[in-house]
């Protein structure tokens, strides 16, 4: 298990309160989530301040020291992905720490592929060689990321949402071949800074859609330098509700969804 957070907006937005200062900020979840579990095996934050991803990752817990808080305070971007890790597959090492990246693509995962050592062989065989040779770590998460990128490379005629749905369904099918009763955990976030796709399968996930600028009750300030001619829009995604004052919607289990151009949600079924 891990905990993740993502934000995608039409204007640069600060996320320090969601990552550090709010009632159930990601940093607080790294110490103890709603089930009392610690996620202390590393953290990472990725954003796109100038259109290309900037990623900082560490192998210690987010609640240790000031680095996570300092990184969160600097983030001011339209797209952000953050992750705190509880290791299930792969050692506590930088190459196994989320988010993973390739070019403009950023990826984070909360979940586990049971019997990954056996499922891995099918994934590698189906993966494009260009991505197979670039796997740096041991995690099931990085293998999922590289397989999804393989499908994007091979099937540009399909949309991003359809490719992610197909790729995750392949992972589920391979897992069922190894163990028909295995409970696969596939909460993922994939973005290139302009588009964002996420999924929920057998792990908790919530989302929040904002359609206006507001004064944050935590810091007492708006999180965006708003342009008067623009209607502010944003979608936030989190393993657990980050704030108490907002109405977070639980994402239905067994779906993959994308943030649309008008910052709505388009969904497809997963794992059927």
C-alpha positions as CSV (number, residue, x, y, z in Angstrom):
1,X,0.0,0.0,0.0
2,X,1.0,3.6,-0.6
3,X,-0.8,7.0,-0.6
4,X,-1.0,9.3,-3.5
5,X,-2.2,12.8,-4.4
6,X,-2.6,14.5,-7.8
7,X,-3.9,17.9,-9.0
8,X,-4.7,19.1,-12.5
9,X,-5.9,22.7,-13.0
10,X,-6.2,25.3,-15.7
11,X,-4.1,27.8,-13.8
12,X,-0.9,27.4,-11.7
13,X,-2.0,26.4,-8.2
14,X,-0.3,26.0,-4.9
15,X,-0.7,22.6,-3.2
16,X,1.3,23.1,0.1
17,X,-1.9,22.9,2.2
18,X,-2.9,19.6,0.6
19,X,0.6,18.1,1.0
20,X,1.6,19.5,4.3
21,X,-0.8,21.8,6.2
22,X,-4.3,20.4,6.0
23,X,-6.1,18.1,8.4
24,X,-5.2,14.9,6.5
25,X,-2.3,16.2,4.4
26,X,-0.2,13.6,2.5
27,X,2.6,14.2,5.0
28,X,0.3,13.2,7.9
29,X,-0.8,10.1,6.0
30,X,2.8,9.1,5.6
31,X,3.0,8.8,9.4
32,X,-0.5,7.2,9.8
33,X,-3.3,6.7,7.3
34,X,-7.0,6.1,8.2
35,X,-6.2,2.5,9.0
36,X,-3.2,3.4,11.2
37,X,-0.6,2.2,8.7
38,X,2.7,4.1,8.1
39,X,3.9,4.9,4.6
40,X,7.5,5.7,5.5
41,X,9.6,4.0,2.8
42,X,10.1,7.1,0.6
43,X,8.4,10.0,-1.0
44,X,8.3,11.9,-4.3
45,X,6.7,15.1,-5.7
46,X,6.5,15.9,-9.4
47,X,5.2,19.1,-11.0
48,X,5.4,21.0,-14.3
49,X,6.5,24.6,-13.6
50,X,7.7,25.3,-17.2
51,X,6.0,22.5,-19.1
52,X,8.6,19.8,-18.3
53,X,8.4,17.7,-15.1
54,X,10.6,18.5,-12.1
55,X,10.8,15.6,-9.6
56,X,12.2,15.3,-6.2
57,X,12.4,11.9,-4.5
58,X,13.8,10.7,-1.2
59,X,14.0,7.2,0.4
60,X,13.1,8.4,3.9
61,X,9.7,9.1,5.3
62,X,7.9,12.3,4.3
63,X,7.2,13.1,8.0
64,X,11.0,13.0,8.8
65,X,12.9,16.3,8.3
66,X,12.0,19.4,6.3
67,X,12.7,18.4,2.7
68,X,9.1,17.2,1.9
69,X,7.6,20.4,3.4
70,X,10.1,22.6,1.6
71,X,9.4,21.0,-1.7
72,X,5.7,21.3,-1.2
73,X,6.0,25.0,-0.4
74,X,7.8,25.6,-3.7
75,X,5.3,23.9,-5.9
76,X,3.1,26.2,-8.0
77,X,2.0,24.5,-11.2
78,X,-1.0,23.3,-13.2
79,X,-0.2,19.6,-12.7
80,X,1.2,17.9,-9.6
81,X,1.7,14.2,-8.6
82,X,2.9,13.3,-5.1
83,X,3.4,9.9,-3.5
84,X,4.4,8.4,-0.1
85,X,5.5,4.8,-0.3
86,X,4.8,1.7,1.8
87,X,7.1,-0.9,0.1
88,X,5.5,-4.2,-0.9
89,X,7.5,-5.1,-4.1
90,X,11.1,-3.8,-4.3
91,X,13.6,-2.6,-1.7
92,X,13.6,0.9,-0.1
93,X,15.7,2.6,-2.8
94,X,15.6,5.7,-4.9
95,X,15.0,3.7,-8.1
96,X,11.9,2.1,-6.5
97,X,10.5,5.4,-5.3
98,X,7.5,7.1,-7.0
99,X,6.7,9.0,-9.1
100,X,8.4,7.4,-12.1
101,X,9.0,9.4,-15.2
102,X,10.0,9.1,-18.9
103,X,10.2,12.3,-21.0
104,X,7.1,14.3,-20.1
105,X,5.3,11.3,-18.5
106,X,4.8,11.0,-14.8
107,X,3.3,7.9,-13.1
108,X,2.4,6.9,-9.5
109,X,0.8,3.7,-8.2
110,X,-1.0,2.6,-5.1
111,X,-1.5,-1.2,-5.0
112,X,0.2,-4.5,-5.6
113,X,0.3,-7.2,-8.2
114,X,0.2,-10.5,-6.3
115,X,2.7,-13.1,-7.5
116,X,4.6,-10.4,-9.3
117,X,7.6,-12.6,-10.0
118,X,5.5,-14.8,-12.2
119,X,3.3,-12.0,-13.7
120,X,6.4,-10.0,-14.5
121,X,7.5,-12.5,-17.2
122,X,4.3,-11.9,-19.2
123,X,4.6,-8.1,-18.8
124,X,8.2,-8.1,-20.0
125,X,7.3,-10.3,-23.0
126,X,4.5,-7.9,-24.1
127,X,6.5,-4.8,-23.4
128,X,8.2,-2.8,-26.2
129,X,12.0,-3.4,-26.1
130,X,12.6,0.4,-25.9
131,X,10.9,0.5,-22.5
132,X,11.9,-2.9,-21.3
133,X,15.6,-1.9,-21.3
134,X,14.9,1.3,-19.4
135,X,13.5,-0.3,-16.2
136,X,15.7,0.8,-13.4
137,X,14.1,-0.7,-10.3
138,X,12.3,-3.8,-9.0
139,X,8.8,-2.6,-8.5
140,X,5.6,-3.9,-10.1
141,X,4.7,-0.2,-10.4
142,X,7.5,0.7,-12.8
143,X,6.7,-2.3,-14.9
144,X,3.1,-1.2,-15.2
145,X,4.3,2.3,-16.2
146,X,6.6,0.9,-18.9
147,X,3.9,-1.4,-20.2
148,X,1.4,1.5,-20.5
149,X,4.0,3.6,-22.4
150,X,4.5,0.6,-24.7
151,X,0.8,0.7,-25.6
152,X,0.9,4.4,-26.2
153,X,3.9,3.9,-28.5
154,X,2.2,1.1,-30.4
155,X,-1.3,2.4,-30.6
156,X,-1.3,6.2,-31.1
157,X,-4.6,5.8,-32.9
158,X,-6.3,5.0,-29.5
159,X,-6.9,7.7,-27.0
160,X,-5.0,7.9,-23.7
161,X,-7.9,6.7,-21.7
162,X,-8.5,3.7,-23.9
163,X,-4.8,2.7,-23.9
164,X,-4.6,2.9,-20.1
165,X,-7.8,0.8,-19.8
166,X,-6.4,-1.8,-22.2
167,X,-3.1,-1.9,-20.4
168,X,-4.5,-2.3,-16.9
169,X,-7.0,-4.9,-18.1
170,X,-4.0,-6.9,-19.5
171,X,-2.3,-6.7,-16.1
172,X,-5.4,-8.0,-14.4
173,X,-5.7,-10.8,-17.0
174,X,-2.1,-11.9,-16.5
175,X,-2.6,-11.9,-12.7
176,X,-5.7,-14.1,-13.0
177,X,-3.8,-16.6,-15.1
178,X,-1.3,-17.0,-12.3
179,X,-3.9,-16.9,-9.5
180,X,-7.6,-16.6,-10.4
181,X,-8.4,-15.5,-6.9
182,X,-5.7,-12.8,-6.6
183,X,-6.8,-9.4,-5.5
184,X,-4.9,-6.9,-7.7
185,X,-4.5,-3.4,-6.5
186,X,-4.3,-0.9,-9.3
187,X,-4.8,2.7,-8.3
188,X,-2.6,4.7,-10.8
189,X,-2.1,8.2,-12.0
190,X,-0.5,8.9,-15.4
191,X,0.0,12.4,-16.8
192,X,2.1,14.3,-19.4
193,X,1.3,17.6,-17.8
194,X,-1.5,18.4,-20.3
195,X,-3.7,15.3,-19.7
196,X,-4.3,13.2,-16.7
197,X,-5.7,9.6,-16.4
198,X,-6.2,7.7,-13.1
199,X,-7.8,4.4,-12.0
200,X,-9.2,2.8,-9.0
201,X,-9.1,-1.0,-8.3
202,X,-9.3,-2.4,-4.8
203,X,-7.7,0.5,-3.0
204,X,-9.4,3.7,-1.7
205,X,-9.5,6.7,-3.9
206,X,-11.4,10.0,-3.9
207,X,-11.7,13.0,-6.1
208,X,-12.7,16.7,-5.8
209,X,-13.6,19.1,-8.6
210,X,-13.2,22.8,-8.1
211,X,-15.0,25.3,-10.3
212,X,-14.1,28.6,-8.6
213,X,-11.2,30.2,-6.7
214,X,-11.7,30.1,-2.9
215,X,-9.9,31.3,0.2
216,X,-8.3,28.3,1.8
217,X,-9.5,27.8,5.4
218,X,-6.1,26.4,6.3
219,X,-3.8,29.3,5.1
220,X,-6.6,31.9,4.8
221,X,-5.5,32.7,1.2
222,X,-6.4,31.6,-2.3
223,X,-4.1,29.0,-3.8
224,X,-4.0,30.7,-7.3
225,X,-3.2,34.1,-8.6
226,X,-6.5,34.2,-10.6
227,X,-6.9,35.8,-14.0
228,X,-10.2,37.6,-14.0
229,X,-11.0,36.5,-17.6
230,X,-10.6,32.8,-16.7
231,X,-13.0,30.5,-15.0
232,X,-10.8,28.6,-12.6
233,X,-11.1,24.8,-12.9
234,X,-9.3,22.0,-11.1
235,X,-9.5,18.3,-10.2
236,X,-7.8,16.8,-7.2
237,X,-7.3,13.0,-6.7
238,X,-6.3,11.4,-3.4
239,X,-6.1,8.1,-1.7
240,X,-7.9,9.7,1.3
241,X,-9.8,12.9,1.6
242,X,-7.2,15.6,2.3
243,X,-9.4,18.2,3.8
244,X,-12.5,18.2,6.1
245,X,-14.1,21.3,4.7
246,X,-14.4,20.0,1.1
247,X,-16.9,17.4,-0.3
248,X,-14.7,14.6,-1.6
249,X,-16.4,12.0,-3.9
250,X,-15.4,8.4,-3.6
251,X,-14.3,7.0,-7.0
252,X,-16.2,3.9,-7.9
253,X,-14.2,0.7,-7.6
254,X,-13.2,-0.9,-10.9
255,X,-12.9,2.1,-13.2
256,X,-10.4,4.2,-15.2
257,X,-11.1,7.9,-15.8
258,X,-9.6,11.0,-17.3
259,X,-9.8,14.7,-16.6
260,X,-11.4,16.2,-19.7
261,X,-10.5,19.5,-21.3
262,X,-13.3,21.3,-19.3
263,X,-12.1,19.5,-16.2
264,X,-14.9,17.1,-16.0
265,X,-14.5,13.3,-15.6
266,X,-14.8,10.7,-18.3
267,X,-14.8,7.0,-17.1
268,X,-14.5,3.5,-18.5
269,X,-14.9,0.2,-16.7
270,X,-11.9,-1.7,-15.5
271,X,-11.4,-5.4,-14.7
272,X,-14.5,-6.7,-16.4
